[in-house]
Amino acid sequence: MKIIICGAGQVGWQIARHLSGEKNDVTVVDSNPELVRRAADTLDVQGVAGFASYPDVLERAGARDADLIIAATHSDEVNMVTCQVAHSVFGITRKIARVRAQSYLDAIYSDLYRTDHLPIDVVISPEREVAEAALQRLAAPATFDTEHFMGGRVQLLGIALDEDCPVLNTSLRQLTDLFSTLRAIVAGVRREGRLFAPEAEDQLYAGDQVYVFSHVEDANRTLEIFGKSTKKQERIVIIGGGNVGLAVARALERRTDRIRCKVIERDRAQAERAADALERTIVLNGDGMDMDILQEANIDRADAVLVVTDDDKTNILAAVRAKQAGCPMAIALVNDPTLVPLMGPLDIDAYINPRATTVSSILRHIRHGRVREIYSIGDAEAEVIEAQVLSTSPIAGRLIRDIEFPEGVLVGALLKGETVVKPLGDTKVEEGNVILLFVMAGDVPEVERLLQVSIDFF
């Protein structure tokens, strides 16, 4: 497949990394020659320097015979015009645009983009994706990462193991024997900065970060087994009243269970806009790192603080200050993946990576074959892939123990009809089943071969 990616920033580079690794013909376009050179030097892609919305630039990028264009520059207008040019001039059939401005997004749901006047097949909003990720973190406060699969039946839980975890120094095989009725599987472990798919004899140690697939009905029990509280969140403080903070506060207001929420926003004009847009939420104008403002927000009585300003260092420092002031849980928005290792030592409970959420969302829309969901783990170190098993797949009709999965792959769950099945060695994978896999990045091409999903992208 021939794909043009417009924008060689963090999101564009990661998408190019994924798609070029799957043997697609990828061309990256950016107005910054240095970013284009970096992509061309480090990835198996071609690079074109120039403005993505210019027809002659797209011509040089091979738009005449491109199958897909992804417009992920920093400008909403450039992204939208790029899709228009791709459609009108070159007839590219699939067009994805990243759009941030709330005014454009509101128009999307008024069917502005449903006509040929501005042909965009998929609109990705980073702010909406991040807000959804933040809500999921708040819904599972004992986890540092979480996502739902199989129509909400299965939940991925990222759990940091403390010294008081009841199952430390226990092998995964023993864990399965001890809790035979628990519908949960440990699929990934991060130890001393390295992520890997564990084997049955591997043990769990304090300091490990584990990724567990759990049936949603067993999620609380799973957390308790790993020593985590499942206390309900009733008081939330949000630091940052921009698009993300406002979207989270609005969503919390719409929930039927009463949640008390306060927003702290440094910019007065933005604080006033947030106050006008919210009904029950208290908005405070001030610096989220100011202890007086935190005390005014009753941070010591809050169940969690969510820090979502547009500056990573502010988010980290404000989260640390809130924890020092007595808040038991802190979630920080962090764009720079090199800062993630600081989360543990600084006692920040969870983080949200906008790049990872946006990349996951875009890949979810462009994956081929019968892939239903995809979720990026860490700094694109692994993927969770949910796919339907085709009759032509080499795994159809075979027991899990007999399938030659690579070492970096673990089966997290099977959906047979409407029933989620915990995968064991003697579980048979059948045509039409939906399979959930934890896959290290280097093993994605082999998994796609096993699933027979490299046939067609849409």
JOHU-V31887 format. One record per residue. PHI is phi in radians with two decimals (* if undefined). Layout:
PHI
PHI
//
This chain:
*
-1.72
-2.24
-1.91
-1.98
-1.71
1.94
-1.91
-1.31
-1.04
-1.19
-1.06
-1.13
-1.15
-1.12
-1.08
-1.08
-1.12
-1.29
-1.23
-1.18
-1.72
1.17
-1.50
-1.53
-1.98
-2.14
-1.85
-2.09
-2.74
-1.30
-1.67
-1.04
-1.13
-1.16
-1.14
-1.10
-1.07
-1.13
-1.18
-1.38
-1.78
-2.17
-1.49
-2.38
-1.68
-2.24
-2.32
-1.60
2.71
-1.36
-1.09
-1.47
-1.39
-0.99
-1.19
-1.21
-1.14
-1.05
-1.16
-1.41
1.58
-1.16
-1.05
-2.16
-1.39
-1.65
-2.66
-2.21
-2.06
-1.72
-2.26
-1.34
-1.41
-1.90
-1.02
-1.14
-1.09
-1.09
-1.22
-1.17
-1.01
-1.14
-1.11
-1.13
-1.03
-1.37
-1.31
-1.59
-1.96
1.16
-1.17
-1.38
-2.15
-2.38
-2.11
-2.26
-1.57
-2.27
-1.85
-1.06
-1.09
-1.09
-1.13
-1.13
-1.08
-1.21
-0.99
-1.38
-1.78
1.21
-1.06
-1.67
-1.57
-2.01
-1.32
-1.17
-2.49
-1.37
-2.20
-1.34
-2.39
-1.86
-1.89
-1.91
-0.99
-1.12
-1.18
-1.11
-1.18
-1.08
-1.14
-1.11
-1.12
-1.12
-1.15
-1.09
-1.18
-1.28
-2.20
-1.11
-1.51
-1.94
-1.69
-2.71
-2.79
-2.79
-1.86
-2.38
0.90
1.12
1.51
-1.42
-2.14
-2.13
-1.51
-2.07
-1.64
-2.16
-1.57
-1.54
-1.64
-1.08
-1.64
-1.10
-1.15
-1.94
-1.12
1.03
-1.96
-1.25
-1.13
-1.12
-1.11
-1.05
-1.12
-1.19
-1.17
-2.13
-1.15
-1.59
-1.35
-1.54
-2.62
-2.37
-1.41
-1.85
-2.53
-2.36
-1.89
-2.29
0.91
1.49
-1.87
-1.67
-2.61
-1.57
-1.33
-1.79
-1.05
-1.55
-1.17
-1.78
-1.85
-2.24
-1.04
1.70
-1.16
-1.99
-1.99
-1.88
-2.10
-1.58
-2.35
-1.07
-1.00
-1.24
-1.85
-1.09
-1.12
-1.12
-1.06
-1.09
-1.12
-1.09
-1.57
1.42
-1.91
-1.35
-2.02
-1.08
-1.26
-1.49
-2.08
-2.20
-2.15
-1.97
-1.91
-1.78
2.03
-1.85
-1.36
-1.05
-1.20
-1.04
-1.17
-1.11
-1.15
-1.08
-1.08
-1.11
-1.16
-1.16
-1.37
-1.21
-1.26
-1.37
-1.17
-2.14
-1.54
-2.22
-2.24
-2.05
-1.95
-2.33
-1.27
-1.37
-1.11
-1.09
-1.17
-1.09
-1.17
-1.11
-1.13
-1.11
-1.21
-1.43
-1.84
-1.77
-1.80
-1.47
-1.45
-1.96
-1.90
-1.62
3.02
-1.50
-1.15
-1.66
-1.40
-1.09
-1.13
-1.15
-1.07
-1.19
-1.10
-1.45
0.98
-1.08
-1.24
-1.77
-1.34
-1.46
-2.78
-2.11
-2.05
-1.90
-2.35
-1.36
-1.63
-2.24
-1.02
-1.13
-1.08
-1.07
-1.16
-1.15
-1.15
-1.11
-1.10
-1.10
-1.13
-1.13
-1.10
-1.42
2.01
-1.34
-1.31
-2.45
-2.27
-2.13
-2.11
-1.48
-2.32
-1.43
-1.49
-1.13
-1.24
-1.52
-1.03
-1.04
-1.38
-1.02
-1.10
-1.00
-1.55
1.12
-1.59
-1.30
-2.70
-2.38
-2.15
-1.83
-1.01
-1.08
-1.12
-1.18
-1.20
-1.06
-1.04
-1.13
-1.15
-1.10
-1.05
-1.52
-2.05
-1.10
-1.72
1.06
-1.81
-1.19
-1.72
-2.54
-2.56
-2.42
-1.51
-1.80
1.04
-1.55
1.01
-1.39
-2.67
-2.32
-1.78
-2.06
-1.93
-2.51
-1.54
-1.42
-1.55
-1.11
-1.48
-1.23
-1.10
-1.58
-1.16
1.44
-2.04
-1.30
-1.02
-1.12
-1.68
-1.50
-1.47
-1.25
-1.09
-1.07
-1.56
-2.26
-2.33
-1.47
-1.67
-2.97
-2.23
-1.94
-1.92
1.20
-1.89
-1.86
-1.48
-1.97
-1.29
-1.29
-2.15
-1.04
-1.66
-1.35
-1.63
-1.61
-2.08
-0.96
1.61
-1.10
-1.86
-1.97
-2.02
-2.16
-1.70
-2.28
-1.12
-0.94
-1.19
-1.73
-1.03
-1.02
-1.17
-1.14
-1.09
-1.13
-1.15
-1.51
0.98
-1.99
-1.71
-1.46
-2.68
-1.37
-2.11
//
